[in-house]
Amino acid sequence: MSVKEATGEDASPATPVEADAPAEAARPAKGESRTDMVGKALGLLVLLGDEPRGASAAEISRRADLPFSTTYRLLGSLTRDGFVDYEPDGRRYHLGLRIFQLGQAVSHHHGFAGTALPILRRVTEQTGEATILSVRDGIHHLTVNKVDGPQTFRVTSDPGHLGALHTTSVGKALVAFAEKEDRERLLEELPLEPLTALSITDRDAFRAEIERVRRQGYAVMDEENELGMRAVAVPVFNSQGIAFASLATAVPVFRLSMEALVALVPLLQAAAVELSARLPQR
């Protein structure tokens, strides 16, 4: 083990000694099965999915509760195969292009990409703002499709983005119209970490917010997820009346008031009905 591995300091895979490390990643340690290593590698990818700005090997090692040397070898192997990208300047790892390709393949398989895109484009043409389609992925929402507005300001929630449920309009809609058991579990157990000073962090306040969403049929976000941004979202229902996706319009706060944004709800609801009829329901 190198001094850098022993101290937990990040190393750059550019050096000759470290360049050999990825080749060892496929060899499990004594008493450890290849299945164990696959599970750990997948766990690292999930952790990286929660880090849009990337993370260092030391940070990932701590979050995964794995030895630094194991984490480093796995990251080297994932980098070699294109599942992870390494940024030498910042010594940080990001999800790689291969993950994006697989995500796009899944999206196409479920019909989200080709089927939903024309509907999202039509909504954006009518609103002049970004339209976002999301589904729930555990305790996150996953952006599966997005159409930016013609304005120069660009919404950052690109396809493949994992976001918080409690701070976003799409997330609140997915929680509010989930199956009852799922909804109650999320209301009790969902981490309510603040992303801005306006994020909901109180359990009772979150429950009241979700009840409000259920009564009015739409959810809003007003700088709770990102300062300077607000959004409104509606559920996309399956035949049982459960939300399998949510559709949102997102805008910078200087462009539309919350009242003007909520006025777009009927347009979003009409598009959601069309999506419900066309998309494969999960």
N, C-alpha and C positions, 0 to 999 in steps of 0.2 A: 504494500500500500504506500502511496506517495505521501509526502508531508502534507500536501494540500488536501488529500482525502482524509487524513487523520485529523486535521484541524477543522474540517467541514468547509474550508474555503473553496470557492468555485475554481475550477480549472478550465482551461480552454482546450477543446479537442484538436487544436491546430498543431500541438507539439507532437513529435514522432512517438514518444512513449505513450501519450494518451490516445493517439490515433489507433493504437493496437487494442485499446480497451473494448471497443464495441464487439470485436470478434469473440470476446469471452462472455458476452452477455447471454448468448444462447446456451451456455453451459451452466446448469443449475449448481448451486453449492451442494456440498455433501448432505444427504438426507432431504434434499428439496427436489420435488418433482418438477418436470417441465410445465405441468399444469399450474403449479404454484407461481412459476415465473411469468406465465402468460397472464394470470390474474393480477399480478403486481404491475405488469406493464400496462394493462388496461386501466388499472387504478390510477397510474400516472397520467394517462391520457385524459381521464375524467377530471383530475385535478387541474391539468393545464387548460381544460375547457372552461374552468372557473376563473382563469387568469387571462383576460383579454390583452393585458400589457405584457404577458409573459412572466416567467419566474426563473430564478437561478436554481442550479442543481441543489444548493444547500437549502433553499426555501422549500423546494419540492420534497427533498429528503425529510425535512422536519414535518411537513404536512402529511406525508404518506407514512410517517413513523417507520421508515426503513433506514438501514445503514447507508451512509453517504456513498460508499463504494458500490453497493448494489444499485442504488438509484442512478449513479453515474453510468454504470455499465448498461443498464436498461435504456437510459436516455440515448446513449451512444448507438445502441442497436435500433431504436425507434427512429433516430435521426438518419441512420444509414438507409433505412427502408422508406423514408419520406413521410413517416407519420408525424415527425417532429422536426421543426426547423431550429437551428441554433444561430443566435445573433452574437457574433464574436465581440463587437464593440461593447455591448452591454452585458455580455456573458449571461444571456437569458434565453430560455427555451420557449417556443410557441408551438401550437398545433400546426402541422405541416399540410402541404397541398394534398397529400394522399387522403387525409381525413376529409377535406373539402370534397374531393372526388367521390368518396364513398357516401358522404352526406347527400350529394347531388343525385347519386344513383338511387338512394333510398327515397328521396323526394320524388324523383321521376316514377319509381315503382309504385308509390302510393298515389300518384296522379297530381300531387300538389303543384309541381313546377309547370307543366304544360297546361293543365286544366285551370288552375287558379290565376295564372298570370294575366290573361286577357281581362278578367274581371277586376283585378287589382289596377290594371292600367286604366280601365274605364273610370274607376272611382277617382284615381289621381287626376285624370283629365277634367273631371267635374269639380274637384276640390282645389286643384293646383297644389296639393300637399302630398307628403309621403303616405303611402298605404302599406300596412304591415300585416302579414298573416302569421300567427303563431300557434303552436300546440304545446301541451304540457309534457314535460320530461322530468318526472319525479317531482322535486321541489323547485324546479325552474320552469320558465317558459323557453321554448326553442323557436327562434325565428326561422320559418321555412321558406318565406318568400317576401320580397319587398320591392316596391316601385317608388323611386324618389320623385319628388315634384320637380317642376321646371326651374324652380328658384335655385340660386347658387348655394344656399344653405342645405347641407346634406345630413340626413338622419343617420346615426352611426350604427343602428341595429341591423347589421347585415345578415343574410341567410347563414345559419349555423351558430348564430349568437345565442348564448345561454344567459338569461336574465332572471332577476328576482321576481317572484310572484306578487309579493306584498307591496312593491313600490311601482308597479307598472299597471297601466290600464288593461293590457292584454292578460296579464297575470291575474288581476282581480276578477276579470270576467271568467277565466278558466276555473278559478277557485269557487266563485259564486254559483256556477252552474255545473259543477262536478257532481258525480254521484254522491248521495247523502253521506255514505260512510267515508269516502275520500274527503269530502268537504269538511266534515267534523274532525277528521284526523289532521288535516292541514290547519284548521283553525286552532287546534290545540298544540300542534307540534312544529309548525313551520317557523324556522328561525326568522326573527324580525329585526335583522341587522339594519342600521341606518345607512343609507347611501348619500343622503343630504340631510340638512337640519329639518326638512319637512317630511321626512319618511315616517310612516307609522311604525312605532316600536312597542306600543302598548297592546297587550293581547285583547283587552275588552274593546279598545278603539278599533282594532282590526276586525273583530267580529261584527261590530256595529257597521263598519264600512261595507263588509260583504253583504250584510242584510240590506243595506241601502242599495247596493248594486242589484240584488235580487228583486227588490221592489220596483226599481226604475227601469231595469232591463238593459242597462249599459254601465260602464265603469269609466272613471276619469283618473288622470294622473296630472297633478299640477306641481311640477318641479320636485316631486318626491324621489324620482329615480335619477334625474340629471337636472342641475340648475339651468334655467333658461329654456326648458322644454316642457310642453304639456301635450296630452293625448286623450283621446276618447276611444273606447273599444266596445264592441258588441260580441256576444257569443255566436258561434256557428254550431247549430244543434244537429244531433243525429235523430233518428226516428223515435228514440225513447225520450227525447227532450233533454239530453245530456250534452254539454258543450264538448265537442272533440277538437275544436279550434276556436280562435278568436281573431277578429278583424279590427284593425285600428287605423285612425288617422293621427299622425303626430306632427306637431308644428312648434317652431320657436315662439316663445311667449310674446315677442314684440309684433308678431304677425296676426295672431287671432286671439281674441278674448276667450275665456272659458264659455261664455254664453254663445259666441259664434261657433265655437267648436262643437258644443252640444247640439246646435242646430243641424249638424251633419248626421246626427244619429239615424234619422229615417233613411238616408241614402246608404249608410253602412248596413242597416238592417235588411234593406232590399238586396244588397250585394251578398249578405250572409245567407239569405234564403236561397239565392242562386248557387252559392258555394255548397250549401248543404245538399242540394239536389244533384250536383255534379261530382263532388269529391267522394272518394272511397271513405267510408266512415270507420273510425277505429273503435 
